[in-house]
Amino acid sequence: MTAPGGSPPLHRPMKVTIGYTESCNLDCRVCYADCARRPSPRELPAATWIRLLDEFFEAGVISVMIEGGEPLHRPDVLEVIAHAAPRAMTRLRTNATLVDDAMAARLRGIGLGDAMVDLLGATAATHDALTGVAGSLERSLAGIRALRRAGLPVTVLVIMNRLNHRELQPLLELAQAEGAEAVGVLRPYPLGRLRRDWAALSLSLEEMTAAIAALRPPPGLRLMQSWHPNDANCCWQMAAVNAYGRSIGCMYLREYVDYGDVTAMPFLETWEDPLYRHLRAGKVEASCAGCASTQHTHGGCRSTAYAFHGRWDAPDPFDAGLNGGVDLRALPPLPVPAGRPPHAP
């Protein structure tokens, strides 16, 4: 049941996202983690993640997403997937360039639930320009084919931006041809490298909603998108921990919050941080009735609300019903983080 003006109350998280590494073999212009080519020695080792997973499961977590950076850039991630998969639905977000038949078979063998593969364009010209690595589209497609041969379901993800928004329909058709079950068209978040390149890559709300409205998914392909009326505030059920062990609630809040070090304090203590509790409550200045009726939460994403307004209770400007004239191409200066400053790796 939805609390009046807020979100369903949860005493424990249902889902956790692990930002396994802030390293990657690509140099994407839309990278939220601003990845390096080498993993930092300060990133948590697999043994620590395995201990933390046991703590998450004891707290009631039933779904684990492992992302980065590129998680497969650190081979020890396979130990973590193998530990998580028997106890929770375990997903891997990857660019798939490091996946061959042997890797896909190993992922299937250790129980991976599904793979979410980032593609940034339907053509090599667009995708490779956005990843900064020539040949990366073909390598990602080869990885998708290996995953499908191994029997693993694949969802393609694309971060919409000025360079690829005219290729979304061809991308849907490409994904369907490669055997993907779904495509998730994701909003751009002003984080990391994308924040620095925002002026070149951002779109107006009108451009983004028009691009979404024009999409016609091929038969058998499911389309996921996070614009009105599918603009949920998911803080109420989410937990996230970055590569350094900092509890951040959601990977899209990585530059704005720090609820504590889960290697030095119980995870559930960070879950009770006052700001974390506030965001989970979903008490907001304005809420879109259409989104609330379909998503059962209120106010849209708190990350973009804070990025554009500097207030946690502000309307989400990516929601057409809450935008209020905000030009999403004009990004304000980075807000001062609330509470403890984010951990600097």
ABEGO torsion letter per residue (X at the ends): XBBBGBBBBBABBABBBBBABABBABBBAABAAGBBABBBAABBBAAAAAAAAAAAAAAGBABBBBBOEBAAABAAAAAAAAAAAAABBBBBBBAGAABBAAAAAAAAAAGBABBBBBBABABAAAAAAAAGBBGAAAAAAAAAAAAAAAGBBBBBBBBBBAAAAAAAAAAAAAAAAAGBABBBBBBBBBBEAAAAAAAAABBBAAAAAAAAAABBBBBGBBBBBABOAABBBAAAABBBBBAAGBBAGBAAAAAABBAEBAAABBAAAAAABAAAAAAAAGBBABBBAAAAAAAGBBGEBAAAAAAAAGBAABBBAABAAAAGGBBAABBBBBBBBBEBBBBBX
